């Protein structure tokens, strides 16, 4: 199953950052990688159907929008005809895409804005997690009925909403919330 998500791993356990375009998935993944997590990928996360949810590394360069440029100053800006100004960054030490499946230990639905105060996380119910995962799946429900089974299993792992203005602070907060 494919989800609109970025992913990192800590101690070989994956954390999925799931959300809409511009929610802060890439910013969190790159910042967590900068703080020692293993970068697994950006924009799309591939999750096993069986036996338990595992995410496969798809370490393409992360696409950063203007709201995160101040965090990654040394990265050149490109003019994307669809997205506007963007920066592409593949952190050092990104996972190899071959044989890099990691069990999913947590799901995070981020909201990033420079206007937000201190990072704040709340645990969300499996029902709310499942609904959001359906929204962020890439058409798998129509093509592959097993996607609902994956969503049902993913919704049972610890799931959080995190609002943040400072990505480093958010990653530190997540380290305290997510058990590996």
Buried (B, 14 or more C-beta within 10 A) or exposed (E): BBBBBBBBBBEEBBBBBBBEEBBBBBBBBBBBBBBEBBBBBBBBBBBBBEEEBBBBBBBEBBBBBEEBBEBBEEBEEEEEEEEEEBBBBBBEEBBEBEEBBBBBBBBBBBBBEEEBEEBBBEEBEEEBBBBBBBEBBBEBEEEBEEBBBBBBBBBEBBBBBBBBBBBBBBBBBBBEBBEB
